[in-house]
Amino acid sequence: MMKRKSPVLIGSLVLAIALAGCGTSSRAPVSELGSGRAGSSAPAGPGEYIVKRGDTLYKISRANNVSVSQLMSMNNLSSPALEVGQRLRVAAGGSSASSGSASTDSNVAGSATPGAAAGASLDATPASDATSVSWGWPVASTKIITPFSSSTRGIDIEGKLGDSVSAAAAGTVSYVGNGLRGLGNLILISHSNGFISAYAHNSKLLVKNGQKVTKGQKIAEVGQSDTSSPRLHFEIRRRGQPVNPLSYLPRR
């Protein structure tokens, strides 16, 4: 299982973002969410923070004693990238920066901590919209070492270093990088019907941001970046919400 990250997690891809302060070009899309929209002129209220140039989610999380994953969850952020003037909720009592928009990518991955998957089942009922996207397994292995749960938000699939990682469905690469501490080398792919897939801990990244990929196309190689053993952390997000990949992947 993945190691516990700082500040507290593993969070959402477990971010201890070194990734992008404001204004980087290779970042995953940031959803503009209601009062969290960049450019708001009102002063920060209780439990709120307005992003300044040079800020990162990790820096903000440390300053407010909250994990990066919690920040992403409270603000429905699709990525750790921020914009100057963006309003963030930084405490449970703060007014929400989220409008609950269904179009956001959401916070990718809350990776697993020891025991987080306790009681989680490897069996999954097929989702009602499982066929709205043609899904395939991202790696040859089907051995699940960390099941889906509310904590993991995805599954960890055992692999060997250098094994091929394939796009689980056709789509467009929306993020490629290693700026999220705890997830190592990461790829996000946007698909039709509001779906996004995430592939973490790769040893090599073989696609570029904005590149269109086909189902089954090799996009990376299995690695051990920011984890204790070779694996692929894989997630599927539906309209920003984590869903059990096993409810969408074909049975083997």
C-alpha positions in Angstrom: 0.0 0.0 0.0 1.0 3.6 -0.4 2.9 5.3 2.3 1.3 7.9 4.5 2.1 11.3 3.1 2.4 14.7 4.5 0.9 16.7 5.8 -1.5 14.0 6.6 -2.1 11.9 3.7 -1.8 11.0 0.6 -4.1 13.1 -0.4 -5.8 13.4 -3.4 -3.1 12.2 -5.3 -1.5 13.0 -2.4 -0.3 16.1 -3.0 2.4 17.8 -1.5 2.4 20.0 -4.4 5.5 21.1 -5.8 3.5 21.4 -8.8 2.8 24.7 -10.0 2.3 27.8 -8.2 0.2 30.1 -10.1 0.5 30.3 -13.8 2.3 27.2 -15.0 1.5 25.9 -18.5 1.5 22.1 -17.9 -1.1 21.8 -15.3 -4.4 20.0 -15.2 -7.5 22.2 -15.6 -8.7 24.1 -12.6 -12.4 24.3 -12.4 -13.9 27.7 -11.8 -16.2 27.1 -8.9 -18.7 29.7 -7.8 -17.1 32.0 -5.3 -13.8 30.1 -5.8 -13.4 31.8 -9.2 -10.3 33.7 -9.8 -10.6 37.5 -9.7 -13.1 37.8 -6.8 -12.7 41.2 -5.2 -14.3 40.6 -1.9 -11.9 40.1 1.1 -11.4 36.6 2.5 -14.0 35.7 5.0 -13.7 33.3 8.0 -12.2 30.0 6.9 -11.3 31.4 3.5 -8.0 32.2 1.7 -7.4 34.1 -1.5 -4.6 32.8 -3.6 -1.5 35.0 -4.1 1.2 34.7 -6.6 3.7 32.0 -5.7 1.2 30.0 -3.6 0.8 26.3 -3.9 -1.8 24.0 -2.3 0.9 22.5 -0.2 2.0 25.9 1.1 -1.6 26.8 1.9 -2.3 23.5 3.5 0.7 23.8 5.9 -0.3 27.4 6.8 -3.8 26.4 7.6 -3.1 23.0 9.3 -5.1 21.0 6.7 -4.1 18.3 4.3 -3.8 19.0 0.6 -6.4 16.4 -0.1 -8.8 18.0 2.2 -8.3 21.4 0.5 -9.0 19.8 -2.9 -12.1 18.0 -1.5 -13.5 21.1 0.2 -13.0 23.2 -2.9 -13.9 20.5 -5.6 -10.5 21.1 -7.3 -9.6 19.0 -10.3 -5.9 19.6 -9.9 -3.4 21.3 -7.6 -2.9 24.2 -10.0 -4.1 27.5 -8.7 -4.9 31.0 -10.1 -4.1 34.3 -8.5 -7.2 35.7 -6.8 -8.8 32.3 -6.5 -10.9 31.9 -3.3 -10.3 28.8 -1.3 -12.1 27.3 1.6 -9.4 26.4 4.1 -11.5 25.3 7.2 -14.7 23.4 7.8 -16.4 26.5 9.0 -15.5 28.6 6.0 -18.0 29.4 3.3 -17.8 27.0 0.5 -15.7 27.8 -2.6 -17.5 25.1 -4.5 -20.8 25.4 -6.4 -21.0 21.6 -6.5 -20.5 21.8 -10.3 -20.8 18.4 -11.9 -18.3 19.3 -14.6 -15.2 19.5 -12.4 -12.5 16.8 -12.6 -12.4 16.8 -8.8 -9.5 16.0 -6.6 -7.7 13.1 -8.1 -6.9 10.3 -5.8 -6.9 10.0 -2.1 -4.3 7.3 -2.0 -4.5 4.5 0.5 -3.0 4.5 3.9 -2.4 1.3 5.9 -5.8 -0.2 6.8 -7.7 2.3 4.7 -9.2 -0.5 2.6 -10.3 -2.6 5.5 -13.6 -4.1 4.7 -13.5 -3.0 1.0 -14.6 -5.6 -1.4 -12.9 -6.6 -4.6 -16.3 -7.5 -6.0 -18.2 -4.6 -7.7 -21.6 -4.5 -9.4 -21.4 -3.0 -12.9 -22.4 0.6 -12.9 -25.5 1.6 -14.8 -23.4 3.8 -17.2 -20.5 1.4 -17.4 -21.0 1.1 -21.2 -21.1 4.9 -21.8 -17.3 4.8 -22.3 -15.5 1.7 -23.7 -13.1 0.8 -20.9 -10.3 -1.6 -20.8 -7.8 -2.6 -18.1 -4.8 -0.3 -17.9 -2.3 -3.0 -17.1 -2.0 -6.8 -17.8 -2.2 -7.7 -14.1 -5.5 -8.0 -12.4 -4.1 -8.5 -8.8 -5.6 -5.7 -6.7 -3.4 -4.8 -3.8 -5.5 -1.9 -2.6 -9.2 -2.0 -3.2 -11.5 1.0 -3.8 -12.8 2.8 -0.8 -13.8 6.3 0.3 -10.2 6.7 1.4 -8.4 5.2 -1.6 -10.7 6.7 -4.3 -9.1 4.2 -6.7 -7.4 0.9 -6.8 -3.8 -0.2 -6.7 -2.9 -2.9 -9.2 0.2 -4.9 -8.7 2.8 -4.9 -11.5 6.4 -5.3 -12.4 8.7 -2.5 -13.2 8.5 -1.6 -16.8 5.2 -3.3 -17.5 3.1 -1.4 -20.0 0.4 1.1 -18.8 -2.3 1.6 -21.3 -5.0 4.2 -21.7 -8.1 2.6 -20.2 -10.3 4.5 -22.8 -9.9 6.9 -25.7 -9.5 10.5 -24.7 -7.2 13.5 -24.3 -4.3 13.8 -21.9 -5.1 16.6 -19.5 -2.0 16.3 -17.2 1.4 14.8 -17.3 4.0 15.3 -14.6 5.4 14.5 -11.2 4.5 17.5 -9.2 2.2 15.7 -6.8 4.2 14.3 -4.0 2.9 10.8 -3.1 1.8 9.9 -6.6 5.0 10.1 -8.4 4.8 10.2 -12.2 1.2 10.9 -13.0 -1.1 11.0 -16.1 -4.7 12.2 -16.2 -6.9 11.5 -19.3 -10.2 13.2 -20.0 -12.8 11.1 -21.7 -16.3 11.6 -23.1 -19.4 11.8 -20.9 -17.6 13.6 -18.1 -15.1 10.8 -17.2 -11.5 11.2 -16.2 -9.0 8.5 -15.5 -5.8 8.8 -13.5 -2.6 6.7 -13.6 0.0 7.1 -10.9 3.5 5.9 -9.8 4.7 5.3 -13.3 8.4 4.8 -14.1 8.2 6.5 -17.5 5.7 8.9 -19.0 5.2 8.4 -22.7 2.6 11.0 -23.7 2.3 14.8 -23.6 -0.3 17.2 -22.3 -3.0 17.7 -24.8 -2.2 14.5 -26.8 -5.1 12.4 -28.0 -4.9 8.7 -27.1 -6.7 5.6 -28.1 -8.0 2.8 -25.9 -5.1 0.4 -25.2 -2.4 2.8 -26.3 0.7 2.6 -24.2 1.1 5.8 -22.2 3.5 4.9 -19.5 5.4 2.1 -17.7 4.7 0.7 -14.3 6.9 2.2 -11.6 7.5 2.6 -7.9 7.6 6.3 -7.7 6.5 7.5 -4.3 5.3 4.1 -3.2 6.7 1.0 -1.5 6.4 -1.5 -4.4 5.8 -1.5 -8.1 2.1 -0.8 -8.8 -0.3 1.3 -10.8 -2.7 3.5 -8.8 -5.7 3.8 -11.1 -8.8 6.0 -10.7 -11.9 6.7 -12.6 -13.8 9.9 -11.9 -17.4 10.5 -13.1 -18.3 14.2 -13.2 -15.7 14.8 -10.6 -16.7 12.1 -8.2 -14.5 9.0 -7.6 -16.2 5.7 -8.6 -15.0 2.2 -8.2 -13.0 1.3 -11.3 -14.1 -2.3 -11.0 -17.7 -1.2 -11.7 -16.5 0.0 -15.1 -13.6 -2.2 -16.1 -14.6 -5.4 -18.0 -14.6 -8.6 -16.0 -11.6 -10.9 -16.5 
